[in-house]
């Protein structure tokens, strides 16, 4: 079954993200029903909920969820949907109690001739990621919605033209300076000679509005992150994309993009970006029981913020307005037995932030995690995870959680 990567509520649902991925994976192997439905209960302890330096606020969070999805293949078409809704309750910080959800669906279609395409939509609501510099220590709900449509016409069996449009919208209940709307359109060519390589090139245009954008004051002037005056911002971005998919063997896949990018902003303090951006992901099946996935990304915050919603497996990417982000991700899955799966992960983000005076500074976070899940029956799953996160401003956080799940499929 096709699955879509979910970024569940950033603080409390690390264990539940594992549970949701398990449900989708289990449904992928269900041959009798094209759907699944289930429920999950997770408990997570976080030693530093707000990711602060010095005095830290710890709490335990209960997350009760329902989840479901379907996968249909009527004729040449492919229809899919994955959804999860959660009620998150804090033991002490009850002012942060919230309801979250993640819904993703789409249709991949094709005709008997040369036409094919897709329709996709996602909606996500969760507590915001407090590692973003300037995020206040209050209940701050982040809502992200995207919708896209693409079409491909093959001139020949190896050469085709592709077009794509996308709409993106972000709203936060408190950090309104990050609210934005983006419209994306691209047109290009794809060359697929068969075998190991597929090439593509496209022109991409992005228009964006951040009506309440407010830059940070320099930290050497105001040691506590403080926002300056509002500077309504409009973004105009143009990219020339070069993409490649390489399958050197049945055990290895490489997906890459290099773009020549020009991103301009009207806000006086918001720096423009002119240069090379891109991303590369390598999937490698080291053994029959071990799979490794790694990604390296260099792009502006306007792009990296939405990659977690793409069907690329790039999880736990935060939403920010950074002028430039470097992101490195590594994940490894090991099937210890037929019923036990162990996962290890590493994530590093280095961001360059602009300030109200036009200066900038770097901020980076590093996160490592280890999780294990046990599937005694097809319907039941149990699991636990531990994680450690730290940042350049010297914050540290340790997270531990466990979950139980029941799924009908």
C-alpha positions in Angstrom: 0.0 0.0 0.0 1.3 3.5 -0.8 2.0 5.4 2.3 2.6 9.1 3.0 5.1 10.3 5.5 3.4 11.9 8.5 4.9 14.5 10.7 2.8 14.0 13.9 2.7 16.5 16.7 6.3 17.5 17.3 6.7 17.1 21.0 4.4 14.4 22.3 4.0 11.9 19.4 7.4 10.5 18.6 6.3 7.0 19.6 3.0 7.4 17.8 4.7 8.2 14.6 6.3 4.8 14.7 2.8 3.3 15.4 1.2 5.1 12.4 4.0 4.0 10.1 3.5 0.4 11.3 -0.2 0.5 10.5 0.4 1.7 7.0 3.1 -0.9 6.5 0.9 -3.7 7.8 -1.9 -2.6 5.5 0.4 -2.7 2.6 0.6 -6.5 3.0 -3.1 -7.0 3.5 -4.4 -8.9 0.5 -8.0 -9.4 1.7 -9.0 -5.8 2.3 -7.9 -2.5 0.6 -8.3 -0.6 3.9 -7.2 -0.5 7.5 -8.6 1.1 10.7 -7.3 1.2 14.2 -6.6 2.9 17.5 -3.4 3.7 19.4 -2.4 4.9 22.8 1.0 6.4 23.4 2.8 7.9 26.5 5.8 10.1 26.0 8.1 11.8 28.6 10.0 14.9 27.4 12.7 16.4 29.7 12.5 19.9 28.0 9.2 20.6 26.3 10.0 24.1 25.2 13.7 23.4 24.2 15.0 26.1 26.5 18.5 26.7 27.9 19.0 26.5 31.7 15.8 25.9 33.5 13.9 23.1 31.7 10.2 22.1 31.9 9.6 18.4 31.8 6.2 16.7 31.3 4.5 13.4 30.3 2.1 13.4 27.4 -0.7 11.0 26.7 -1.8 10.7 23.0 -4.9 8.7 22.1 -5.4 8.2 18.4 -7.6 6.7 15.7 -6.1 6.0 12.3 -7.2 4.5 9.0 -6.6 4.4 5.3 -7.4 2.8 2.0 -5.6 1.7 -1.1 -7.6 1.1 -4.3 -6.5 0.2 -7.8 -9.5 0.5 -10.2 -8.1 -0.3 -13.6 -5.1 1.8 -14.4 -5.8 4.3 -11.5 -4.4 4.3 -8.0 -6.4 5.9 -5.2 -5.0 6.2 -1.6 -5.7 7.8 1.7 -3.9 7.7 5.1 -5.3 9.6 8.1 -4.6 9.8 11.9 -6.4 12.0 14.5 -5.0 12.4 18.0 -6.0 13.9 21.4 -2.9 15.0 23.2 -3.0 15.6 27.0 -0.2 17.0 29.1 0.1 15.8 32.7 1.2 19.2 34.1 1.2 21.7 31.2 -2.4 21.3 30.6 -2.5 24.7 28.8 -0.8 22.8 25.9 -3.5 20.2 25.5 -4.4 19.9 21.9 -6.0 17.9 19.1 -3.9 17.0 16.1 -4.4 15.3 12.8 -2.5 14.3 9.6 -4.5 13.5 6.4 -2.9 12.7 3.1 -4.5 11.3 -0.1 -4.3 11.3 -3.8 -5.0 9.8 -7.2 -2.4 8.6 -9.6 -4.1 8.2 -13.0 -3.2 7.2 -16.6 -4.9 6.6 -19.9 -4.4 4.0 -22.5 -2.5 6.5 -24.6 0.2 9.0 -23.6 -1.4 10.8 -20.7 -0.8 10.3 -17.0 -0.8 12.5 -13.9 -1.7 12.9 -10.2 -3.9 14.8 -7.7 -2.6 15.1 -4.1 -3.7 16.8 -1.0 -2.4 17.0 2.6 -3.6 18.6 5.8 -1.6 18.6 9.0 -2.3 20.2 12.4 -0.1 19.8 15.5 1.8 21.7 18.2 4.6 23.6 16.6 8.2 22.7 16.8 9.8 24.7 19.7 13.3 24.4 18.2 12.4 27.2 15.8 14.2 30.3 17.2 11.7 32.9 18.5 8.8 30.4 19.2 7.0 31.6 22.4 6.5 29.1 25.3 2.8 28.9 24.8 0.3 26.7 23.0 1.1 27.4 19.4 -0.9 25.3 16.9 0.5 24.9 13.4 -1.8 24.1 10.4 -0.3 23.3 7.1 -2.3 22.5 3.9 -1.1 21.6 0.4 -2.8 20.6 -2.8 -1.1 19.7 -6.1 -1.9 18.4 -9.6 0.5 17.2 -12.2 0.2 15.9 -15.8 2.6 14.1 -18.1 2.3 13.7 -21.9 4.7 11.2 -23.5 5.8 12.2 -27.0 7.5 8.9 -27.3 8.1 6.0 -25.0 11.2 7.7 -23.6 10.5 11.4 -23.8 7.7 13.4 -22.2 6.6 16.8 -21.0 5.5 17.4 -17.5 3.5 20.2 -15.8 2.7 20.7 -12.1 0.8 23.3 -10.0 0.7 23.4 -6.2 -0.9 25.5 -3.5 0.6 25.8 0.0 -0.8 27.5 3.1 0.5 27.7 6.7 -1.2 29.2 9.7 0.0 29.4 13.3 -2.3 30.3 16.2 0.4 32.5 17.9 3.5 32.9 15.6 1.6 34.8 12.9 4.9 36.2 11.5 5.3 32.8 9.9 1.9 32.6 8.3 2.3 32.3 4.6 0.7 31.3 1.3 2.6 30.0 -1.7 1.7 29.1 -5.3 4.0 26.9 -7.4 4.0 26.1 -11.1 6.6 24.1 -13.1 7.0 22.8 -16.7 9.7 20.5 -17.9 10.9 17.5 -19.8 11.6 13.9 -18.6 13.8 11.5 -20.4 13.5 7.8 -19.5 15.6 5.6 -21.8 14.9 2.6 -19.7 17.4 0.7 -17.5 19.1 2.4 -14.7 18.8 6.2 -15.3 15.9 8.7 -15.7 16.7 12.4 -16.3 14.5 15.5 -16.0 14.8 19.3 -16.3 12.1 21.9 -15.6 11.5 25.6 -15.0 9.7 26.3 -11.7 8.1 29.5 -10.4 7.0 30.2 -6.9 5.0 33.2 -5.6 4.6 33.7 -1.9 3.0 36.0 0.7 3.9 36.4 4.3 1.7 39.4 5.3 2.8 39.6 9.0 6.5 38.7 8.6 8.5 40.1 11.5 12.3 39.5 11.7 14.2 38.7 14.9 16.3 41.4 16.6 20.0 40.6 16.7 20.8 38.3 19.6 23.9 40.2 20.5 21.6 43.2 21.1 18.7 41.5 22.7 19.9 38.1 24.3 16.3 36.8 24.4 14.8 36.1 21.0 12.6 39.2 20.2 10.7 40.1 17.1 11.1 43.4 15.4 8.4 45.5 13.6 6.1 43.8 11.0 7.5 43.9 7.4 4.9 42.5 5.0 6.8 40.2 2.6 6.2 39.0 -0.9 8.4 36.3 -2.4 9.3 35.7 -6.0 11.3 32.6 -6.7 12.5 31.1 -10.0 14.3 27.7 -10.3 15.8 25.7 -13.1 15.7 22.1 -11.9 17.9 19.2 -13.0 16.7 15.8 -11.7 18.0 12.3 -11.9 16.8 8.9 -10.7 19.5 6.2 -10.7 18.9 2.5 -9.8 22.4 1.0 -10.0 21.0 -2.3 -8.6 18.0 -3.9 -7.1 19.4 -3.1 -3.7 20.1 0.6 -4.2 18.2 3.7 -5.4 19.4 7.4 -5.7 17.1 10.4 -6.3 18.7 13.7 -6.9 17.9 17.3 -7.7 20.2 20.3 -8.4 18.5 23.7 -8.9 19.8 27.1 -10.0 17.7 29.3 -7.7 16.8 33.0 -7.4 14.6 33.8 -4.4 13.8 37.5 -3.9 11.9 39.2 -1.0 10.3 42.6 -0.6 10.8 42.8 3.2 13.8 45.1 3.8 15.5 42.8 6.4 14.8 39.5 4.7 17.8 38.4 2.7 17.5 37.1 -0.9 19.0 33.8 -2.0 20.8 33.4 -5.3 22.7 30.2 -5.8 22.5 26.4 -6.0 20.0 24.4 -4.0 19.1 20.8 -4.2 18.6 17.4 -2.5 19.8 13.9 -2.8 18.4 10.7 -1.2 20.0 7.3 -1.2 18.1 4.1 -0.3 20.2 1.0 0.2 19.2 -2.5 1.2 22.4 -3.6 2.9 21.1 -7.1 3.7 17.7 -8.8 3.6 17.1 -7.6 7.1 18.8 -4.1 7.0 17.7 -1.0 5.0 19.4 2.4 5.2 18.1 5.7 3.9 20.0 8.9 3.9 19.3 12.4 2.6 21.2 15.7 2.2 19.3 18.9 1.5 20.4 22.5 0.8 17.6 24.9 0.3 15.7 27.9 1.8 13.2 27.4 4.6 10.4 28.1 2.2 11.2 24.8 0.5 12.5 22.5 3.3 9.4 23.3 5.4 7.2 21.4 2.9 9.4 18.4 2.1 8.1 16.4 5.0 4.7 16.5 3.3 6.1 15.0 0.1 6.1 11.3 -0.6 9.9 11.1 -0.1 10.2 9.7 3.4 11.7 12.9 4.8 10.4 12.9 8.4 10.6 15.5 11.2 11.4 18.5 9.1 10.3 21.7 10.9 8.5 24.7 9.4 10.6 27.9 9.5 11.5 31.1 7.5 15.2 30.6 7.4 17.1 32.1 4.5 19.1 28.8 4.1 18.9 25.4 5.6 21.3 22.4 5.5 19.6 19.2 6.4 21.2 15.7 6.9 19.1 12.7 7.6 20.0 9.0 8.1 17.7 6.2 9.1 18.3 2.5 9.4 15.8 -0.4 9.8 16.9 -3.8 11.1 14.5 -6.7 11.2 15.9 -8.5 14.3 13.3 -11.2 14.0 10.1 -11.7 11.9 8.2 -9.8 14.6 10.7 -7.3 15.9 11.9 -4.2 14.0 14.6 -1.9 15.3 15.1 1.7 13.9 18.0 4.1 14.4 17.9 7.7 13.2 20.1 10.8 13.0 19.0 14.3 11.9 21.1 17.5 11.7 19.7 20.9 10.7 21.8 24.0 10.3 19.9 27.2 9.5 20.9 30.7 8.7 18.4 33.3 10.1 18.1 37.0 9.1 17.7 39.7 11.7 15.9 43.1 11.6 19.2 44.9 11.0 20.1 42.8 7.9 22.7 40.7 9.8 22.3 36.9 10.2 23.3 34.1 12.5 23.5 30.3 12.4 21.4 27.9 14.5 21.8 24.2 14.4 20.0 21.2 16.0 21.1 17.6 16.2 18.8 14.7 17.1 19.4 11.0 17.5 16.8 8.3 18.1 16.4 4.6 18.7 13.1 2.7 18.6 11.9 -0.9 18.5 8.5 -2.4 17.8 7.1 -5.8 18.4 4.2 -7.3 16.3 3.0 -10.4 18.1 -0.1 -10.7 15.8 -1.2 -9.0 12.6 -3.6 -6.8 14.6 -1.5 -5.8 17.6 1.7 -3.8 17.8 3.8 -2.6 20.8 6.8 -0.4 20.8 9.1 2.1 22.6 11.6 4.8 21.6 14.2 7.0 23.1 15.7 10.2 21.7 18.2 12.9 22.4 18.1 16.4 20.9 20.5 19.4 21.4 21.0 22.8 19.8 23.7 25.4 19.2 22.1 27.6 21.9 23.0 24.8 24.4 19.5 23.4 24.9 19.2 19.7 25.6 16.2 17.4 25.6 15.7 13.7 26.2 12.5 11.9 25.2 11.2 8.4 26.0 7.9 6.9 25.0 5.9 3.7 24.5 2.8 2.9 22.6 0.3 0.1 22.0 -1.9 -0.3 18.9 -4.7 -2.4 17.5 -5.5 -2.4 13.7 -8.2 -4.1 11.7 -7.1 -4.7 8.1 
